[in-house]
Amino acid sequence: MRAWILNETKGPSSYELGEVNTPEPATGEVRVRLRTSALNHLDLWTSMGLPAPKSFPHITGADGAGVVDAVGDGVEWVAVGDEVVIDPSIGQGPQTEHIPYGGHLGIVGEHQWGTLAEYIVLPASNVVAKPTTIGWEEAGAYGLVTGTAYRMLNRARLQSGDLLLVVGVGGGVSSAGLSLGIAMGAEVWVTSTKPEKIDRAIELGAAGGFDSTGEFASELKSRTGRAATVILENVGGATWKQSMRVLGVGGRLVTCGSTAGPKVEITIPVLFFKHHEIIGSTMFDREDFKAVTDMVGKGSIPVHVDKVFGFDEFPAALAHLESGAQLGKVVISHD
Ligand SMILES: NC(=O)c1ccc[n+]([C@@H]2O[C@H](COP(=O)([O-])OP(=O)(O)OC[C@H]3O[C@@H](n4cnc5c(N)ncnc54)[C@H](OP(=O)(O)O)[C@@H]3O)[C@@H](O)[C@H]2O)c1
């Protein structure tokens, strides 16, 4: 099959279009012929060896949707011809209330071959029926970021009436956080490095927005008279100081990433005097994925598809993601 292959991890230019053997489903597995996939920042990290794949050749890509074209023994609830969406969490441990799979979590495209290929083989429990109400582009796009943002907001106990600040709204996780925050009844404010993305976020229902590189803590307080009760972060070093400054008493900052810097400073007395909670969150479990699939299928949350590229245009799609020009998901059409 054709696939975008990594044989080394020297950065995004390491990807090459090549041929590998089409995988066969083993017991309990299904093979999906992909119609669409979508990029995540993970595809950039993996190409830089952060983390390095266990073996080469490696195929990245966590998100995708397509049609089941073969099933292994023992698969009874999925059949050839089913239209499905891929759940990118690979569970390797027991479920616990707060930590998916007890922390023994894998990701499609990181811990096994991913969706930047004609076919993917994965456990049958990793596919759900594609909602009939959405197209292939949306189906291939919402998975990883919406599941991640959903779990983050639930971990932060977001309630109707909360003031939610979404940092770096152009990103996949953050744009999903915007939609989910609005659907959950929060007053959502955003930050971005690009004024046009703030305008777009306001069209989508945000109350307003600020420059991510500016003094957004004082700006939010002067415009709303309030501090943030919940902050969805994944930018990290570049925005952390302002985010912590705008978090109110009893506020929760939930983070899943550190795109712009993994090291930050914490002023401990501020943390305890303000009763702050800093919450780490990674991925999600099957129940979360079913919940977001249901919400997407019912139209309760929009899927933000920024741009669609052809399969052979993957390098341009990756460059688009790396440039930060997108609001939402960069999708690959496999047709
Ligand atoms: N732990 C998990 O389970 C998990 C799951 C998904 C993602 N992640 C992590 O979360 C992060 C976001 O992932 P993604 O796929 O949503 O990324 P993405 O689509 O590439 O978005 C990144 C966004 O971050 C903002 N940003 C980047 N550098 C910045 C800087 N120097 N200053 C201010 N803002 C900056 C930009 O927002 P604007 O364009 O609005 O300025 C950019 O669009 C990544 O680090 C990823 O590895 C973790």
The ligand as an SDF file (V2000), in Angstrom:
LIG
                    3D

 48 52  0  0  0  0  0  0  0  0999 V2000
   -1.4790   15.0680   25.9470 N   0  0  0  0  0  0  0  0  0  0  0  0
   -2.3660   14.8150   24.9700 C   0  0  0  0  0  0  0  0  0  0  0  0
   -3.1670   13.8970   25.0430 O   0  0  0  0  0  0  0  0  0  0  0  0
   -2.3660   15.6990   23.7630 C   0  0  0  0  0  0  0  0  0  0  0  0
   -3.3580   15.5470   22.7870 C   0  0  0  0  0  0  0  0  0  0  0  0
   -3.3740   16.4310   21.7050 C   0  0  0  0  0  0  0  0  0  0  0  0
   -2.3960   17.4190   21.6020 C   0  0  0  0  0  0  0  0  0  0  0  0
   -1.4400   17.5070   22.5730 N   0  0  0  0  0  0  0  0  0  0  0  0
   -0.4250   18.5720   22.5090 C   0  0  0  0  0  0  0  0  0  0  0  0
   -1.1120   19.8200   22.5450 O   0  0  0  0  0  0  0  0  0  0  0  0
   -0.4440   20.7620   21.7150 C   0  0  0  0  0  0  0  0  0  0  0  0
   -1.4290   21.2930   20.6820 C   0  0  0  0  0  0  0  0  0  0  0  0
   -1.7140   20.2750   19.7410 O   0  0  0  0  0  0  0  0  0  0  0  0
   -2.5390   20.6180   18.4100 P   0  0  0  0  0  0  0  0  0  0  0  0
   -2.4890   19.4110   17.5420 O   0  0  0  0  0  0  0  0  0  0  0  0
   -3.8360   21.2230   18.7790 O   0  0  0  0  0  0  0  0  0  0  0  0
   -1.5370   21.7470   17.7980 O   0  0  0  0  0  0  0  0  0  0  0  0
   -1.7010   22.7450   16.5920 P   0  0  0  0  0  0  0  0  0  0  0  0
   -2.9610   22.4820   15.8630 O   0  0  0  0  0  0  0  0  0  0  0  0
   -0.4140   22.7070   15.8610 O   0  0  0  0  0  0  0  0  0  0  0  0
   -1.8580   24.1690   17.3490 O   0  0  0  0  0  0  0  0  0  0  0  0
   -0.8660   24.8390   18.0010 C   0  0  0  0  0  0  0  0  0  0  0  0
   -1.3500   26.2620   18.3250 C   0  0  0  0  0  0  0  0  0  0  0  0
   -0.6420   26.7190   19.4730 O   0  0  0  0  0  0  0  0  0  0  0  0
   -0.4700   28.1240   19.3940 C   0  0  0  0  0  0  0  0  0  0  0  0
    0.9600   28.4340   19.5260 N   0  0  0  0  0  0  0  0  0  0  0  0
    2.0080   27.7140   19.0580 C   0  0  0  0  0  0  0  0  0  0  0  0
    3.1610   28.3370   19.3500 N   0  0  0  0  0  0  0  0  0  0  0  0
    2.8570   29.4700   20.0350 C   0  0  0  0  0  0  0  0  0  0  0  0
    3.6080   30.5260   20.6230 C   0  0  0  0  0  0  0  0  0  0  0  0
    4.9440   30.5740   20.5600 N   0  0  0  0  0  0  0  0  0  0  0  0
    2.9270   31.5110   21.2590 N   0  0  0  0  0  0  0  0  0  0  0  0
    1.5900   31.5150   21.3350 C   0  0  0  0  0  0  0  0  0  0  0  0
    0.8150   30.5300   20.7910 N   0  0  0  0  0  0  0  0  0  0  0  0
    1.4410   29.5400   20.1490 C   0  0  0  0  0  0  0  0  0  0  0  0
   -0.9800   28.5800   18.0320 C   0  0  0  0  0  0  0  0  0  0  0  0
   -2.2980   29.1140   18.2080 O   0  0  0  0  0  0  0  0  0  0  0  0
   -2.7850   30.4030   17.3490 P   0  0  0  0  0  0  0  0  0  0  0  0
   -2.6420   29.9930   15.9220 O   0  0  0  0  0  0  0  0  0  0  0  0
   -4.1780   30.6470   17.7690 O   0  0  0  0  0  0  0  0  0  0  0  0
   -1.8420   31.5150   17.7310 O   0  0  0  0  0  0  0  0  0  0  0  0
   -1.0310   27.2730   17.2380 C   0  0  0  0  0  0  0  0  0  0  0  0
   -1.9740   27.2680   16.2160 O   0  0  0  0  0  0  0  0  0  0  0  0
    0.7560   20.0470   21.1100 C   0  0  0  0  0  0  0  0  0  0  0  0
    1.9000   20.3450   21.8970 O   0  0  0  0  0  0  0  0  0  0  0  0
    0.3820   18.5810   21.2240 C   0  0  0  0  0  0  0  0  0  0  0  0
    1.4980   17.7300   21.2880 O   0  0  0  0  0  0  0  0  0  0  0  0
   -1.4100   16.6730   23.6420 C   0  0  0  0  0  0  0  0  0  0  0  0
  1  2  1  0
  2  3  2  0
  2  4  1  0
  4  5  1  0
  4 48  2  0
  5  6  2  0
  6  7  1  0
  7  8  2  0
  8  9  1  0
  8 48  1  0
  9 10  1  0
  9 46  1  0
 10 11  1  0
 11 12  1  0
 11 44  1  0
 12 13  1  0
 13 14  1  0
 14 15  2  0
 14 16  1  0
 14 17  1  0
 17 18  1  0
 18 19  2  0
 18 20  1  0
 18 21  1  0
 21 22  1  0
 22 23  1  0
 23 24  1  0
 23 42  1  0
 24 25  1  0
 25 26  1  0
 25 36  1  0
 26 27  1  0
 26 35  1  0
 27 28  2  0
 28 29  1  0
 29 30  1  0
 29 35  2  0
 30 31  1  0
 30 32  2  0
 32 33  1  0
 33 34  2  0
 34 35  1  0
 36 37  1  0
 36 42  1  0
 37 38  1  0
 38 39  2  0
 38 40  1  0
 38 41  1  0
 42 43  1  0
 44 45  1  0
 44 46  1  0
 46 47  1  0
M  CHG  2   8   1  16  -1
M  END
$$$$
